[in-house]
Amino acid sequence: MESLLKDCRFGLRMLMKNPGLSAVAIIALMLGIGANSAIFSVVDAVLLRPLPYEQSEKLMFLGERSQVLNDMSISYPNFQDWRSQNQVFEGISVFRRQSLNLTGQAEPERLQGGLVSAEMFPLLRVEPQLGRTFSADEDKPGAQPVAVLSHALWQRRFGGDRGVVGQSITLSDKQYAIIGVMPEGFQFPTRVELWMPVGQESGSPSWAQRGNHPGLYGIARLKPGITLEQARANMDSVAVQLEQQYPDSNAGDRVTVRPYLEQVVRDIKPALLVLLGAVGFVLLIACANVANLLLARAATRQKEISIRVALGAGRMRLVRQLLTESVILALGGGGLGLVLAKIGVSLIVAAYPDSIPRSGSIGLDWRVVGFTALVAIGTGLVFGLVPALHSSRPDLNESLKDAARGSSGGVMRQRLRAVLVVVEVAMSLVLLIGAGLMLRSFYSLLQVDPGFKTESVLTFNVNLPPAKYKESDQMISFYRQALDRLKQLPSAQSVGLSSGLPLGNNGNQTSFVVADQPEPPASQVPLTEMALVSPDYFSAMRIPLLSGRSFTDQDNKDSARVMVVDDLFAKRYWPGEDAVGKRVRFERDPKIPPTTVVGVVGRVKMEGLDTDSGRVQSYFPYTQNTWNGMTFVIRASTDPQMLAGVAREQIQAVDSGMPIFEVQTMERIWSASLAPQRLNLILLGIFAAIALVLAGVGIYGVMSYSVTQRTHEMGIRMALGARPGDVVALVLKNGMTFALAGLATGGVIAFFLTRLMAGLLFGVSARDPLTFATISGLLVLVALFAAYIPARRATRVDPIDALRYE
């Protein structure tokens, strides 16, 4: 230990003797290690840590899939049969988000609730902080309405009153008895503030239909000893039995079973793995850069090392000393990198909280600190090993002479440094190509026409309480009054109403068959994305009407049923014909008349700018199919955000207990739909920029060192008549040799690795020739610039001084 302490003290003194070199090395390591620590903290919190439930690895996510739709919610009757017939789960529960209006306490507020079956909390093995959770008797139609509060809602609206259990709460004009409060931090699903029994909703006639999938998804816990494969096989056998029993509704339907953690992170996992690989490359480049610096420093320490060897120092003793210095450098870089990581992670989470699942658990804890320490020590050993081994074997005869610069040791050192530069350029090229592909992909997304105009549009949601608005006439009356009031606002150009918005806010589909065409098998009946809209919705959103007409006030519940379809619907089912006047059936009962197409509009991006389900789109008058939850759309002649306050006043003028929620502009919705791609681009771009700078510094360092080593040669060339341009060309040739070798190596690596990010790209191939060529050209320019500076310095060598140099 005493010997190690001596090595540390000596190493610190040696590093302080070269403050410039030490500072550059620490900064390079700070960037490399900091980037790795930041991304590891995200990967650890999101992908590696178990969910905050006991034995969470046994929790499975359940859904349904059909031959038409790969991800489908669960039919409630199917759930009941799964629960009774499966042999692999301790229990199965279902859940669904449910928005509710909280009234009777201060200002009306919209809350995000969760409908869950009584088994949910026992399956998650979570006990309430106060009171109890639901009983089986409360999870049935007709039972007393009860609710369990989240800890956050309990604190925010009830001041943490421990006497809250037993009190009543008014949710959507319905009284609920509070029976419990969950512990702090518990949320399932995310952003839910209170829970109600889902079984109380199952008395609805629509829930009794097996063909109805009312947004329910399942959570199950594996029995001891049961594997995922066994669970999938058993649930498939249950699905086959139900298919045989109910061929009309269950034909072709199967059960989706996957680990719940996999379900939570499946959208972000590919991007995080790509970023983790990217920061690994940044660290390799930083290591190569610092190793180059240490090799340069070794040239100035040859006499020192040779004297120590001559005095009896063993090779391992020298290697240990040199590695100690390297580890000290790495620990310094790691410490600063940890600070950089903390700042970076805070900025990422603050800027993109909704783009990263489990973002609340992201932070620097002992796991991240331990990872950083291991990376720092490992990095110090890796980048210090080659310089240490090389420096610990000096040629005593040459090193103790004044003319040691031209020795074979210097040549070998130069070759090692050249190899490291090649590695830096190769890794930088891979990162830059990845960033270039992401940039081109993002640019392609920005060029996508969403099918509507996003500017100057304000949107907000309302949800009419079923207890108060029981009849469709009541709902229609509210919407009409609200629309009339909003249309009177001075800056409102047009006002519309829709059951959902494009870009991820409309998850409604329904099956259909085209009248007067052969009916497909039950398992292959197509789906259409649907929305209920008001007559002015298309005008407010600037969705073009291609043929026919939009809806009018005369399209009501007493008139013939009508619909508007998108142009894909028209082309797919009536190619070469006019779709207006065609008929579509949504009910199998032949006594129910079909719905008539009265107009065709342009197709819009429902899921996102980079996705298209391929399903046709259809619209229906809200007066013929009325829902409790709708979205208002106001196109304004001024800043739409200025309308938020007056819009709230107009809605509450119709119903004083009606809150509005999710108030946002369409431009914000459009921007939010790009958030994941923007985050990937920014992070990969930052890492690529770091790599580019480090590669440029590496090339400059090697060429500068080379020019210094060849000062004598340059003087002779100049004395014999070489022109400055000849000297510049000679230096540039050497520098570009390293760069081109790195480009060739990196190009091959990138050709194979970029395919791993194909799923993150839109509108561009993972092996796009233009990107490869452009990025390679950029690196060539950086290499030329980095080599040109030492080359210009070489032309200023005075031949007389150079001949005296050695």
N, C-alpha and C positions, 0 to 999 in steps of 0.2 A: 504493500500500500504506500509506503514511504517513497519507493521508487516511482510509483505512478504519480504521486503528488509532485515530485521533482520534475517529471516529464511535463506535467500540466503547467507548472510555473515557468519552465523553460520555453514551452510552446507559446504561452501567452506573451512572453518577452519577445520571441521571434516574430510573432504576428504584429505586435505593436511597433516593431522596427520597420515594418512595411505596411503602414496604415492604409495607403491607397489600394494596394493589392488586396488586403484583408477586407476592406470595405466593399470593393467590387464583388469579391467572392461571397460575402455575407448577403449582399443584396440579391445576387443571382439565386442563392439558396433560399432566401426569404420568399422570393417569387415562386420557386418550384415547390418548396415544402408548404408554403401558405396555400397555394392552389390545391394541393393534395389534401391538406387538412380541411379546407372549406368543403370540398366535394365529398370527402369521406364523412364529414359530420352530417351531410344531407343523406348520403347513401345509408349510413348507419341508422339514422332515425327513421328513414322511410322504408328501406328494404330489409335491413338486417335485424333490427330489434323486433321481438315478438309483440303482438298486440297486447294492450293492457288488460288482459283477461287471463284467468288461471288456465294453464294448459291450452293456450290459444292456438297451438299448432293442430289441435283436434277440431277446431271450429271450421265448418265448411259452409260455403255460399251455395245456395240452391236457386235455380231458375228453370225456365222451360225453353225449349227450342223446337222449331218446326221446320218443315222443308222449305218454307218461305222466309221465315224470320229466325236468325241464329240466336238472338238474345231476346227473350220474351218473359214477361212477368208471369206469375203463377195464378192459375184459376183456383178460387177458394175451395170448391169441391175436390179438386185434385189434391190440394194441400191436406185436406182432411183424410183422404185415402192414403196419401204418402205416410202421414203420421201413424195411421193404424196398421199399415201393411209392411212397412220397411222392417228389416231385421239387423240393420247396421248402425243405427243412431240411438243415442240415449234419449234424444228428443228432437223434434223439429218445431221451429217457430217461424212465423212470417212477420214482416214489417212493411210499413209504407209511410212516406212523409204525408203530413196533413196540415195545411195552413189553417189557422183559426184566428178569429178576431177576439181579443181580450177587451171586454168592456166592463163598466161598473166600477173601475178603479182608475182615477185620474183620467188622462187622455186615452182614447181608444188606441190599441196597439195590435199590430199583426204579429203573431207568434208562429214559429215553425214547430209543429208538433209531430209526434210519431205514433202511428197506430201499430200496436204490437200485440201478439198473442200472449196469453198468460205464462207460457213456458219461456219467454224471452229472458227474463232476468235470472231465473235458475240456470238456464243453459249457459249464460255468460258468467255465472257464479259471482254475481254482484249483489250485495245486500244494501238495502236503503239506509241512509243515515238517520232518517226519522220515519216512523210509521212502518208501512208494509208495501208490498207490491200487489199485483192483481191475483185474485183467486180464480179458479176454473169457472165458478158460478158467475163471476162478473164478466167473463169473456164469452157471453152469449147474448143473442138478441133479447131485448126487453129488460135487461139487467139495469140496476141503478148506474147512471153515468158517474164514473170515477176517474181521477187523474193523479198522476205522480209527477212532481215538479223536479226540474233539474236544480242543482245547487245554485247555479248562477241566477236563474229566475227567482228562486226563493230569496236570495240576497237582494236582488235588484227591485223586485216589486213588493216583497213582503218584509224587507228589512231584517231577514234572518230570524223572524219570529218563530220560536219553537212551538208555539201554540197553533201554527197554521194547519196542522193535521186535524181534520174534522170540519174545517171551514169550507165555504162554497166559493166557487169561481165561475164567472160567466164567460163561456167560450162560444162564440158565434150564436149568441142569444139562447144558449142552453146551459143549465146549471150542472156543474160537476162538483162532486165532493172530493176534496183533496185527501188522499189516504197515505201519502208518503213523500219523502224528499230523498233524491239519490245523492251519493257522496260527491264531493268536489272533484271536478275533472272528468266525471263520467259523461260520455256522450255516445249514444248509439241510436240511429246513425248520426253522422256528423251534423253539427249545428242544430240539433234538436233541443228544445227547451222544456218540453213536457211530453208525457206519454198517456195514451188512452187505450182501452182494450179494443183490438180490431174485431173481435167476434161480435160486438154490438152492432157493427155495420153489416154483418153477414145476413141480416134479415131482409135486406133489399132483394127484390125479385131478380135484379140483374146479377147479383153475386151468386145466386143459385145456378146460373147458367155456366156450364163447363167451358163454353166457348168464350166466355168473358174473362179477360185478364186485367183486373183492376189495379195494376201497379204494385202488386205484392211480390216481395222476394223473400227467400228463406235463409235461415241460419240453423245449422244442425251441429251436434257434437257427436263425434265418432265414439262408438263403444270401445272399451279397452281391447287391444289386439286387432282391431279392424283397420285395414289399409285403405288408402284412397281408391285403389283399383277395385277392391271388394265392394266398397260403397257404390262406385259407379255401376258395377255389374248388377248389384241388387236393385238399385233404383231404375236401371233400364228394364229389368224384368218386371218391376211394378208398373212402369209406363206401358209395356207391351200388354199386360193384363188389362189396363184401363183402355187401351186402344181397342182391344177386342170387345170390351163391354160397351164402349161409347164411341163407335167408329165415326159418327157424324162430327163430333167435336174434337176427338183425340187422335184422329188418323195421322200418323207420321210424327206425332209429338214425342219428345224424349226429355230427360231430365239433365240439366247442367249441374255438375258437381265439381267445385274447385275449392282449394284452400281459401279461406276468407282473406288472409293477407294478400294472396295473389290477386284476388278481385280488387282489393283496395288500391294496389300499386301497379296494376297491369298497364295502365295508360302511360305512366311516367317511367316505368322500369327501363325500356330501351334507351330513352334519352339519358338517364342517369348512368347507365353502363357505358355509353359512348363518351360522356363527359369524364367518367372515371378513367377510361383509357386515354383520353386527351391529356389529363393532368399527369398521368404516368409518363407520357412523352415529354411534357414540360420538365418534369423532374429529371429525366434522362438527359435532356439538353442542358439543364443547369449543372448536372454532374460532369458532363463532358466539358462544359465551359470552365468550371472550377478546376478540373483536372489539368486543363490547358494552362491555367494560371499557375498552378503548382509546378508544372513542368518548366514554365518560364522562370519561376523563382528558383528552381533547382539549379539552373545555370549559374546563378549568383552565389550559390552555397556549395559549389563543388569543392572549393578549397577547404571550407569548414569541414565538410563530410570527410574529405581525404585526410585531413589532419587527425580527425577523431579515429578514423580507421587505422592510421599509422600509429596512433597511441594505444591501439588495442581494442577499440570498440568492435563488438561482434555485429554481424549483419542484422540479426533479429533485434538486437538492441536499437539499432538505427531505424529499422522498420517500425518498431513500436513507438519511438519518439516521433517519427514523421506522421504516423497514423493518429497519434494523440493530437497533434496540431490540426490534422484534418477534421477529427471529431469535434474539437473545440470550435472550429469554423462552422461546422454543420449545426452544432447546438446553438450557436449564436444566430444562425439563419433560421433554425427551427423556432427559437423563442420569438423572433420578430415575425416569423411566418404565422405563428399562433395568433398574434395580435392582428395581423392582416386577415387571417381566416375569420376571426370574430367579427371584424368590421364587414367583411364581404358577406358572410352569412346573414348578418342583421339586415344588410341592404337588400339581399335577395328575398328574404322572407317578408320584409316590409313592402317591397315593390310587387311581389307576385304571391300573395298568401293563398289565393284560390287555385293557383296552377300546380301547387305541390301538396299532395295529400299528407296528412300527419305533420303538417308544418309546425304545429304548436310544440312538438317535441324536439324540433331541431335546435341545437345549441352546442356549445363547447362544454363537455363534461369530462369525467376522468377517462372515458374510453377514447375520446378524441385527443386528449392530452397524451395518453399512453401511446396512441397511434403516431402522434407527431414525434414523440421522443424516440420511438423505434425507427421511424423513417429517418430522423435526423442522424441517429447513430449509424444506421445501416448505410445511409447516404455518405456519411463521412468515411466509412470504411471502403465503400465502393469507389468513390472518386479519388480517395487518397492512396489506394493500394498500388496502382500502376506507377504513379510518381515515386512512391516510397520504395518499391522494389527496384526501380530504375536508378534512383539516387543512391541507394545503399550499396551499389557495386561500382564505385568510381575506379577509373584507371589512374592509379597513384602517380605514375610517371608523368602522364599528361596533365593531370589536374593540378599538380604542384608547380607546373610551369606557367609562366605568364601568358604563353601563347596557346592556351587551352581552347580557345574559341573554335578552332577548326578541327577539333578532335572528333574521333568516331563517336564518342558519347554525345557530342552536339548533334551529329547527323542522326543518330538513333532517336534522340529526343525530338528532333524536328519531324521525323517520320511519325512518331507517336502523336505529336500534336496535329499533324495533317490528318491522321486517321480519326482523331476525335472531332476535327472540324467536319469531316465527311459525315460522321454520325450526326452531328448537330444539324447540318443542312438537310440530311435525309429525314430526320424526325420533324424538322420545321416544315418541310414540304408536305408531309402527311397531314400535319395539323392545319396548315394553310389551305390545303385542298379541301379538307373537311369544312373549314369555315367558309371557304368560297362556295361550296355546294349549298351550305345552309343559307348563305346570302342570296344566291340565285333562286333557291326554293322560296325564301321569304319574299323576294321581289315578284316571283310568279304569283304568290298568294295575293299580293297587293294589286295585281292586275286582274284578278278574278272579279267578274261582274256578279254581285250577289242577287241581281234580279230586281232590286229596288234602290231607292236613293236614301242614303243614311243621314244626310245633313239636315239640320233644323227640325228634327223630330224628337218629341218627348214621349216617353211611354211610362205607364204605371199600371199596377194591378189592383183590382178589387175582388173581394170574395164575399158573396151574399150568404148570410147564415141560413142553412136549410130550415132551422126552427122558425125563422121569421118569414123567409121567402119560400113557402112550400109549393106554390103553384107557379107555372110558367108565366102566367099573366102578370103576376107580381114582379117577377124578374124582368120581364120585357118592359114593364112600366118604369122600373128604376132605370134601366139602361137608356130608355128613350129620354127620360127627363134629364139624365146626366149628359147625354149627347147634346141635347138642345141647349143646356146651359153652357157647355164648353164651346159650342159653336158661336156663342155670343161674345166670347173673349175677343178683344180688338185685334190681337196679333195671330189669332187662330185662322189659318188658311183653309184647312180641312181637318175633320175629326172622325176617326174610325174606331172600330171595336173588333177585337179578335180573341179567339180562345187560346191563341199562342202566337209567338213571334218567330221569325226565321233565326238562323244561327244558334241553334241549340235550345231554344225555348219552346219547342213544339214537338212533344213526343207522342202525338195522338195518331193512331192508325185504325183503320177499319177494313174489313174484307168486303169484296164486292164481286159481282159478275155482270158482264155486259149483256144487256137484253138483246135478243135476236141473234146471239152467237152461241156456239156450243159451250155448255157449262163444264168447267174443268173438274177433276176429282176433288173430293173434299179436302184432301191433304195438300192440294196445289192451288187452292183459291187465292188469288192475288190480294195484296194489301194496297191501300192508298193512304198517303199522309193527308190528314184532313184538318180543317180549321173552320170554326163558325165565325162569320164576319158580318159587319154592318155594311150597308150600301156604299159608304164613302171610304171603306178601308183601303181599297185599291188606289184610290186617289191620294189618300194620306200617305201611303207608302210609295207612291209612284211606281206601282206595278203595272206594266202596260197591258191594256185590253187589246187583244189581237183580233178578235172577231166576236160577233154577238153583242150581248149587253151585260152590264153588271146587275146587281140586285137593286130592287126598288122597295119602297115602303109597302107596295101591294103584295110583295112576296111574304106572306104571313102564314100562320098555322092553318088558316081556313082556305088558303089557295093551293094550287097544285105544287107538289114538291119539286124544287129546282136546284141546280148546282152549277158551279163554274169550275172548269178543269184547266190544268196547265197544258202547254203545247205538247209536252211529252205524252200525256194521257191521250190527246187527240191523235198524235202520230202513231202511237203504239197500237191503239185499238180501232182507229178508223183511218188507216193510211190512204192518202189521196182523196179523202172525203171531207165534207164539212161536218165537224163534230156537233155544231149547234143543231139541236133537235133530236140528237141521239139519246138513248135511255140507258140507265144503269140501275141494277137491282142491289139493294143492301139488305133485303129481307128474303128469306127462302119461301115465305108464304106467298103463293101466286095471287092471293086475293089482295095483297097490298100492292098498289100501283108503283111502278118504277119511278125513279127520279129523272127528270129531263135536264139535259145540258142546255143552258141558255147563253153561255159565253166561254171564251177561251182566253186565258191570260198567260203572261210569260212565266217561265219557271224560276223559282227562287231557291236560294241555298238554305235549306231547312236545318241540317245538322251542323254545318260549318263550311268555311270557304274551301277547305281541303278534302271534304268528304261529300259523297253523293250516294245515297242508298240505292238509287235506281228505281225507287218506288215512285209511282205517279202521284200527282198532287190534286186535291179537290177542295172546294170551298162550298159552304152551305150558309143560307141566311140564319142569323142567330135567332130570328123570330120563329123559325120552324124547328130548330133543335136548340133549346135554351139550356145553358149551363150556369152554375153558380159563380164560377171563377172566370173572369175575363180580363183582357188587357186593353186599356185605352191608348190610342195613338193620336197625337196632335202634331200636325205640321204647322210650324210657326213662321212668321215673317221676321221675327227677331230671335234673339238668343233663346232657345227652347227651355233652358234651365230656369229662366225668369218666370215661367208659367207654373212651376211646381207648386208654389204657395197658393196661387189663386185657383189652381185645379183642385187642390185639397179642399179649399173653401166651397167650391161648387159641388163637389161630391157630398160633403157633409151638409150642404144646404138641402140636398135631397134626402139624406139619412144622416142625422147627427152622430150616430154611433158607428159610422162606416169609415174605417181607416183605409188609406191608400198605402201601398208598399211597393218595393222594388222600383222606385222612381229613378229613371235613368234615360239618357238620350240613346238613340239608335247608334250614334257614332261611338258611344262608350261600349255598347253591346258588340259592335263590330270590332273595336279595339280589343275587348276582352276575349273575343274568339281567337285572336292572334297571339294571346299572351304566352301560351306554351312554346310556340315557335319562336317568338321574340326572345324569350328567356334562353332557349337553346342557342340562338344566334349570338346573343350578347356574350354568354359565357364562353362558347367555343371561339368567338372572335377575340375575346380578351386573351385566352390562352394561346391562340395562334400569334397574336401580336407580341406577346412575351417571347414566344419561341423565335419569332423573326428578329427581334432585337438581340437576343442571346446569340443567334447564329451569326448576325452581322458583327457583334463584338468578337466572337470566336475567330471569324475570318480576319478581321482587323488585327487581332492579337498575334495570330500566326504569321501574317505577312509583315507586321511591324517587327516581330522577333527575327524573321528571316532576313529582312533588310539590315537590321543591326548586325546579325551574324556575317552578312556578306559585304560589309562596308569596305573591306580591303579589296574584294573582287570588283565592287562597283567603281572604286577609285582607279583601279588598273584599266577597266573598260573605258572610263572617261578620259584617262590619260592617253589611251591609244586611239582616241577619236570618236568614241561612241557618242551619239547624239542623245539628248534627254528623252526624246521620243522612243529611242531604242531601249533605254533603261526602263521607262514606264511600261513598254510592251512586254519586256522580260518579266517584270514583277507581276503584271496583270495576268500573264500567261500562267505563271505558277499558281496565283490565287484562283483563277478560273478553273484550273485543273481540279483543285479540291472541290470547288463548287459544283462542277459538272459531274464529278464522281458521286457527290452527295445527291444531286438531282436524279441521276440514273437509279441509284439505290432507293431513294425515297419514292420515285415514281412507281417502281415495281411493288414496294410495300403498300403504297396507297391504292394501287390497282386492285389488290386483294382485300384490303381492310375497309375501303369505303363502302363495299357492299353491305357491311354490317349496319350502316346507317341508312340504308335504302328506305326503311319504313318511316324515317323522319323527314323524307324529302317529298316535295310536291312540284311537279312540272319540270323536273330535271333528273337525268340519269345519274346514278351513283358513280358512273365512269364517264362523265360528261367531258368530251375532248376539249371543249372551249375552256372549261374551268382548269383542267390539267395544264393546258398550254399557257393560260393567262398567269396562273400562280407560278409556274416555272419561270416565266419571263420576269415576274416581279422579284423572285429570288435571285435571278441572274443580275438584275439591276442593283440589288442590295449588295451582292457579292462584288460587283464591279466597283461600287462606291467604297465599300470597306477595304478593297485592295488598292484603290486609286490613291488614297491618302498616304499610305506608306510609300507607294510608287513615286509620288511627287516629292516626298522627302528624300528619296534616293537620288533624285536628279540634282539636289542641292549639295551633294557631297563634293567637297573640294578635293581634287585628286591628290594634292600635296598632303593635306591632313589625313586623307584615307591611307596613303602609303606609310604614314607614320603611325597609323591606328594600332598596328600590332608590332 
